[in-house]
Amino acid sequence: MKDLDTPKAIDALNRIMETELAGVVRYTHYSLMVYGYTRIPIVSWLKENAAEGLTHAHKAGELVTLLGGHPSLKIGPLLETQQHDIGDILRESLEHEKHALEAYYELLSIAEGKSVLLEEYAREMIVQEELHLDEVNKMLRRPGSTAAFVVE
């Protein structure tokens, strides 16, 4: 890990961990707040996202300890809008995922050319987050529309 700013990388990984843990809480909460005819598949999808967030947080924490750091006990920001319509939940999810993506890009900028391990990890997670963003975007589109969803 030639010339890696280790404290900066540890801070970035801890922010990732905190963001992913906030996602676990957020998606778990959302899964409890879905009602209506489409409840079962949406609740399953939200629970899968919560489980994936926990896996991502654990992976980031493992890298913190690999670098000799101490994993954070904090959880990222949690916004309770009291809006529980599926569209509102998905829009909030979209914002959360954008925030997570930014955190991975930040880690990539710290690691690029200095740590293949962290660089590849960041790239892998960026791919996963961008695909997840696309999935949420498609869920927010009107049926039959091919244009990307844009927050108004």
Secondary structure by P-SEA (a helix, b strand, c coil): ccccaaaaaaaaaaaaaaaaaaaaaaaaaaaacccccaaaaaaaaaaaaaaaaaaaaaaaaaaaaaacbbbbcccccccccccccaaaaaaaaaaaaaaaaaaaaaaaaacccccaaaaaaaaaaaaaaaaaaaaaaaaacccccccccccc
